């Protein structure tokens, strides 16, 4: 049966996946979250900007370089910046995926803070004790949407 195993690499990278009951629930939550993060305007802009700036910078440095030593001295730090830019892109994508997975957990009736992932099962105050986010904002629309589809799981 296809799905995401509880102890898989994805579940270790995104701990929110471990809270879903079945492998198919994990896959059903992760796939749209990943697609949404990859198709967002900010993510596409960051990826394109990193590629364009990286290649443009190297071309400019090579064309203005006068000696091979200058080329190495100028290009090496620039090339080392590329992994830093990629790390920022992966952080942004991961953050967006985690937020969407937390929203899906609320849909499935597992109350969790969307902002900080604090477990809100026993919370009655209406405010996340970890970050101060209003609990009503966390579940409302998503729980209503899911309950219309599946009345077996409550919020």
N, C-alpha and C positions, 0 to 999 in steps of 0.2 A: 504494500500500500504506500503510495507516495505521501511524503510529508517531511517535516523537519523534526528530527529526533531531539529529545530533551537534552542530551549531552553532546550535541553536534557543535561544530565550530561556530555556526551562526548563533546558536543558543548561548554559547559562551561570550560571543561578541555583543549580543543583545540579550541581557538577562531577562528582559520582559517576556521573551518567548517561552521561558521555562514556566511561566504562570498559566499558560494556556493548557487546557486539559488533554487534548489529543494532538498527534502529529499533524493531522489534517487541519485542525484549528490554527496551529502555528503557521502552517503554509498559507492558509487562507488570510491570515492577518499580515504576514510578512510580504507577500507578493505585491499587494497594492501599496503598502507602505514604501517598499523599495522603488516601485514604478513612480509613485508620486514624488519621491525625493529626487529621483533622476530626471524627471520631466519638469521640475520647477525651474522657473526663470533664473533664479539666483545660482543654482547649481550649474546650469548650462553656461551662464555667464562666467562663473569662476573657472570652469574647465577650459573654455575657449580663451579667456584672458590669460591664463597661465601658459597655454601653448603658444599663443601669439607673442606675448612678451618674452618668453624664453627664446624662441627662435629669432625674433627681431633683435634682441639684445646681443645674441651671439654673432649675428650677421654684422651688426654695427661695430662690435668690438673687433672683429676680424678685419673689416675694411679700414678702420682707423689705426690699426696696429702697425707699428713701424719695424719692430723686431720680434722674433719668435719668443723671446723671453717675456716681452710685454703681453703677447697673446696669452701665454700660460698664466701670467700673473693676473690678468684681467678676467679671463674666462673661467678659471677654476672656482673663484668665489661665486661667480654668477651661476655656474652649473650646480654648485652646492645649495643654492637658493631654491632650485626646482623641487627637491624633496620637501622642503619647508612649505612651499605652495601646495604641493600635493597633500601634505598632512592637514593643512587648513581645509582643503576640499573634502577630505575624508571625514574630518570632524563635523563640518556642516551637514554632510549627507547623513552621518550617524546620528546627529542630533535630531534631524527631521524624521528619520526612521523611528527613533526611540519615542518621540512625541506621538507619532501616529500609532505605534504599538500600544502606548498607554491609553490612547483614546479607544482603541479596539478592546482593551481589557475592560474598560468601563462599559462598553457595549455588551460584553459577555457577563457583566455583573460582578466583576472583580474590581472593587473600588480602589483606585490608586491615583495618586496625584499626578496630573499630566506634566506639571513643571518639574517636580523633584523625585517622583516615583515612590513617595512615602505610602505605606499601606494604610488605607483609610477605612478598613472594615468596621472598626469599633468607634469611629469618629462620629460624634453627635453634635459637635459645636458648630459645624458649617464652615470651619476654617482649617486648612492643613496646618498642623502644629510645626511642621518642619520649615515651610517657606511662606506661609500666610495666604496662600491662594484660596479663594472661595470654593468650597466643595460643590455648591450648586452649579457653578460654571463647569465643573469637571464632567458631570454626567448627563445633564439635561437633554440636549439635542440627540446625542448619540444613543442614549438609552431608549428614548422614544422611538428613534429610527429602527433600532434592533428589535424592540418589543413588538413593533408592527409586523416584522418579518417572522419572529419566533417568540411565541408567548411562553415557552417552557423555561426561559432564563429571565430572571428578574434583575432589576438594577438595585 
